[in-house]
Amino acid sequence: MWKCHIQGNDSGLLTGKRVSYKDHTAVAGIPLTFGAHALEGLIPDFDATVVQRVLEAGGTVVGKNVMNGLAGGFGFGGGFGDYGRPLNPHNVDHLTGGSSSGSASALVDGEVDISFGGDQGGSIRIPASWSGTVGLKPTFGLVSHFGVGFGSDQSIDYTGPMTMTVADCALALEAVAGYDGLDPRQVREVPDYYDATSGLSEGIEGLRVGILKEGFAGATPEVADSVNNAIEVLTKLGAVVSEVSVPEHLTIGQAQQALSAEASLAIRATGFYGAFTRTYYPEDVISAITRVWQNHSDLLDPRGLLNYLSGVYGRRYFTGRLYARAQNVRPGYIKAYDRVLADNDVLVMPTTITQAPRFDPPKDRAEALEISLKGASSMSAVANTRPFNFTGHPALAVPCEKRGGLPVSLQLVGRMFDDALLLRAANAFAETVPFSDYVAVDG
């Protein structure tokens, strides 16, 4: 973690809260490295919207957190990066989860109260799951992505809060959510103000909860058992629970991956995902990233390189059709989830179908690339997270138990802009089964 101290306003929602950011977020005057030595010396002269709004709400910015290497969201394990591997606070021999790995570690270690991560396929929720924090991927467009990332297809890119309590997550969302006129993802249906806190303690009596059958596919017995225990708690709190099915959940990842791969080609060409839109273009950031992608692709982390090569292959042999088709099938997938959300207020499933795996460090770059290739074939970590980057539904990771010394996480998914309801359901659970009882670091 790179430390600083930027004091916000004297009063506001986040007064007294220590806030950090994954190191793909622009904080004026603070180095922006994207976890890579290749970008050393890059210092932005502007704040991302999520930084500006935190300061306006009285928060104190205390640092930037280590992340997966230059490719950021292309690495979900939290095992690669030029500045080392953030250690899982529960067991240092296991992965923290990426790419917002440093954010998760800083939270569990008590260094910060709130940390904003980035999520292109689960990079907020995977570290939240494997490290035992709350992590929210907001509804698409609800939180401005301006000044964040510069790294993937803008239709699947998100930033959102990670915290140790649901209450802090709700405060953080309310402080930063809303239209800012700078992010092309945002349309005018995004409210200027979003209330995430006023109904937080209303309980969940009568809440209709759908257990997503496909969300348990491949889950380890420990994860499935822990998540089912959490669902029993929701039932005792008055939720009306039933099983639902969305078969498309098992195939949606292929379309999302096509977007990620070909987006890397646009980054290489422009250095910035916001081309062709009317917004502010940070010249120094665009120039620095363009130089790396065009002239120093050898410095890419293994997973970023793999993603780039996949994009080259797709564009060469499918001449843009693969990307176009992936975009064009999105409405059908959205409708598939909306159909079950018409009769259910919240969907539940494991956030990740496994607990944090053991970290086996590669001997060299070639072995690291081989590990990435194997990861690309299974992609089990993103099985339940990546679908909602593609559709845009809000998704919240909540710690629910600890098995064998490692956390297990429950994921709540809701209707568009129903983020506050997810937080309310999570808060009811947390008040019944306090996180501190089982998420605390051993010893």
N, C-alpha and C positions, 0 to 999 in steps of 0.2 A: 504494500500500500504506500503510495506517495502522499505525504501528509502536507496539509496547508491549513489556513484558518481564515475563512472569509465570513465575516459576521453579517447576517441579514438584518432586516428591520427590527425595531425594538419590540414589536408585538405581532401576533398573528397565529395561525393554526399550528405552525411548527416551531413556536418559541421554545427554546431549550433542546431542540432535537439536533443531533449530530448526523449530518448527511454526507454520503460519499457517492461516487459514480464509477461505474465500469469505465475503463480507460478508452472508450470510443466516443466519449461525450465531451463536447467543447466547454471548457471553463476558461474564461479570459485570463491570460497571464500564466496559466498552468500548463506544463507540457502535455501533449496529446500524442501517445505512442502507439495506440492500438496493440499494445503488448509486444511490439517489435522493435529491435534495435535499428531497423532500417529507417524508422521515422524519428529517431532522436533529433532533438533540436526544433521540432515543430511546436510552436506555441501560438494557439489561436488568439485573436484579438476580440472575440465576442463570446457571449454565453449562449448555450443551448436554452431553448424555452424552459425545459425542466429545471435548469439551474436558476434562471432568472426568477421563475415563479416560487421556487423554494426560498430564495433570498427575500422576495417580497412577502412571503408568509412567515418570516422570522426565523427560518432555519439557519444553521451554521454549516457551511461547507467545510469539511475537514480532510478531504482527500480524494484520490483516484485509486481504483482497485485494479490489480493485475487481472488479466484475462487471457484466453487462448491467443496464440500469435496473431499475425497480421490479418488473417482471414476472419478472426472474431467468431461469428456465429457458425462457421463451418466446423467447429470442433465442440462436440457435446460432452466430452469426458472431463475436460479440465486438466488434461495431462500434458499438453504441449504449450510452449510459449517461451519467448526469449528471456523472460525475467523469472523463470522458474515456475514451479507448480505450487499453487496455493494448497495447503494441506487440509485434508478433511479433519475438522476439529474432533470428531468422534473416534476416528481411527486413521492415523496418518498413512497407513499402508493402503488405504482405499482412496478412490478418486473423489474429488469434491463435486464434480459436475460442472459442465461449461455451457456456454462460454463465459458466463458471469460468475466464474469460480471465486475470484477474489472478493466479490461482494458478499457471497455466502459466508466465506471464512471470517470476514471482518465482523459480520453480524453476530455469528455464534460466539466469537471471541470477545464480544462486548465492546468493540472499538467504535461502533456506530449504532445509531438507532434505526436509520433508514438508508438503504442503498438502492440506487436506480441501475437496473441491469438492462440488457438488450435481448430481444427474443426473435429469432428468425425461424426457429423450428422447435423451440423448447429451452432456449438458453437462459431464461429466467427460472422456469419451473423445474428443469432438471437439477440445477444446483440447489434449488429450494428443497427438492425431494431428497436428494442424496445427503444434504447437509443439515436438514431439519429446520428450515425457515418457511415463512409465508412468502409466496411469490405470485404476483398478479400480472398476467398478460391482458391488458385492457381490451375492450371492444376496439375494433379497427378504427383509427382516427380519433378516438376520444382523447388521447394524450398526444400532443404534438411531438413529432419526431425531428423537428428542426434542430440542427446542430448535433445530431446523434448519428453515429454509425458510419455513414458513407461506405456501406459495404454489401448490400444485397438488393434484391428486387423490392421496390418500395411497396408492393402489394402484399408482402408477407413480413414486413419489418415492424417491430414494436419496441417501445421502451415502457418500463413500468416499475413499480416499487417492490422491493424485497425488504422484509422486516421480521422481527421476532414475535410481534403480536399483531393480531387482526386489527386492533384499534389504530395502531401506528400506520398500517397499510391503508386504512380508510382515510386517515388524516392526510397522508401523502397523496393519495389519489385526488382528494378534494382540492388540495392545494395546487396541483399542476394540471388537472384536466381542463379541457375547454378549447375552443377555437382560437387560433392565434393569427391566421391569415398568412402564415409563412410555410406551412407544411402542405404540399400538394395532395397528401393522403386525406386531408380533412375537407369535408364538404359542409355546407351550411346547416345540415341537419345536426352537426355536432354542436351541443349547447355551449354558450359562453361560460356558464357556471354549472358544475355538476355536484349535487349533494350526495356525498358518500357516507355521511356520519350521523345524520339526524335519526335514522331508523335502525341504527346498528344494534340496539338492545331490545328490539321488539319481539324477538323470539321467532320460532318457526312452526307454531301450531297451525296445522292444516296445509303446510307447504307440500307441494306435490314433487316428489323426488323420483326420478327415473334412473334405475341402475342400468348403465349401458352394457349390455351383454358382451359386445365385441371388445369393450375396454378391458376385459379380463383375459383376453386371448394371450396365451404365453406367459401369464403372470406366475411368478414363483408361488408355492404354497404359502410362504411366510407373508408375502405382500397381499395375496388374495385374502388370507385370514385376517390380517390387520385392517384392511379396508372394509371387510364385512363387519368387523367389530365396530368400526366407526359408523357404518350405516345403521347398526343396531342402536347406537347412541342417538342418531338423528330420529329414529323411529320412536324411541322413548321420550324424545322432546316434542313429539306431536306431529312429525312429518308423516305424510302418506306415501309409502314407498311401494314401487312396483318395478318389474324388469321391463326394459324396452330394448329394441333392436334397431340398429342402423347398419346394415350390411356394408354400405359404402365406406364405413370407418376403416375397413381393412384394405381398401384400395386407394384412398385419397392421397397417401404419401407419394405415390408415383408422380402425380401431377405437380405436387408442391416441389419435388426434387427437380423437375424440369425447369421450373422458374428459377430456383437457386443456381443451377448450373449455368444457364445462359445469361443470367444477370451478371455473372462474373466477367463476361466478355464486355458488357457495357461499362463496367467499372474500369477495365483495362483501357478502354478507349477514351473515357471521359474523366475518370477518377472521381466521379460523383454521380449518385443515383438520381439526382433531381434535375437532370437535363430536360430541356423543352418545357419547363414550367416557369411561371413568373414568381420568383422568390429571390431571396438573398443568396448569392453564390460566394462563399468564402474562398478567395483566390489562393491564398497560401496553402490552405488545406487541400484544395483540388489539385494544385500543382504538385505538392509533395506526394500525394497518393498516386497520381498519374505517373510520376517518375519511377516510383517503385514498381508498379504493375507493368509498365512498358519496358523498363530497362533492367530490372532486378527481380525477375520472377523466380530466380534461384533462391531468393530470400523468403519466399512464401513458406508458411508452415505446411507440412505434408497434406493435411486435409484441404487446405486452401488450394494447393497445387492440383490435387485430385479433382476438386470441384471445377477448377478452371479447365483442365483437360477434358472433363466430361462435357463442359459447355462447348469447347472447340469441336468435339466429336459430334455433338447434337446439331450444331449449326452447319457443319460441313455435310453431314449425311441426311439431315432432315430439312435443311435450308429454311429454318425459321418456323416450320410447321409445328414442330414439337412444342415450342414455346407458345405459339398462338393457340394450339389446341388446349394446352394446360390452362391458359387464361379463360378460354371459352367454355370449359366444363365446370368452372367454379360455381355458377348459379345453381346447377343441379345438385352439387354437394351441399351448398348452403340450404337448399330446400329440404334435403334429406334430414338434416338436423332440426330444421325449423318445424318439420312435421311432428316430431316427437316432442319438441318444446312447446307446441300448441296445447298439449295435454299434460305437460309437466313443467314446473317452474325451474327446476334445476336437474342437470344430469350429473351422475357421480360415477367415478371409476378410479383406478390407481393413477397417480400422476406418472410414475414410471413403473414398469412391470417387474423390475428388479430393484434391489437395493444397490448401494454404491459398490461397484466391482473393485477388486483388488488392482492396484496399479503395478504393472510390470514394465519398468522403464525400457525403452528400446536401446539397443547397443549403438545404433547409428541412424543416420537419416533414411537409409534404404529400408531398415527394419521399421522405422516410424511410418513410412509410406505403406508398407505391407500391412501394418496394424490398421491404418486408415482404410485400406481396401477391404479388409475383413469387416471393419465397422460399417462400411457402406453397404455390405451385402446383408447384414442383419438389421441394423438400425433399430434395435429393440428399445433403446433409450428414448427414441422420439415417437414410438408407436402411438402414444396417447396425447402427445403434446403437439406434434407437427400438424395434425388435421385442423386445428383451430387457428393456426397462423394462416392457413389457406382460406378458411371460411370467414374469419374475422370475429367469431363469437368470443366473448370474454371467458377466460379460464383462470382459475385460482388454485394454486397448490397450497395445501394445509398439512402440517405434520400431524400424524394420527397415532403413531405408536413407535416403539423402538424394539427391534428384534436383533438379537445377537450383537448388541452394541451399536447398531446402525439404524437411522431413521427410516420410517415408511411414510408415504405421503398420499393423501386423498386429493383428487382433483375434482373441482366443482365447475361446471360449464353452464352458461345461461344464455338467455336471449340477448340480442344486440342492445347495448346500453343498459343492461340489467346488472352491471357490475356491483352495484350497491346491494342487490339481493344476495349475490354470492357472498359478499362480506358479512351480511347479516346472518346467513346460515353458518358460515365459518365461525363467527363470533359466538353463536349459541353453542356450538360444539366445544369451542375453546373454554367457555365459562363452565362447562360441565366436566371437561377433562383437561385441566390446565396443561399447557404445553410444558411448563417447567417441570412437571412430574416425570416426564419421560424423554424430553429433548435435551436436557442438560448434559453437558459434556461429562463423561465419567471421570471421577477423580478430581 
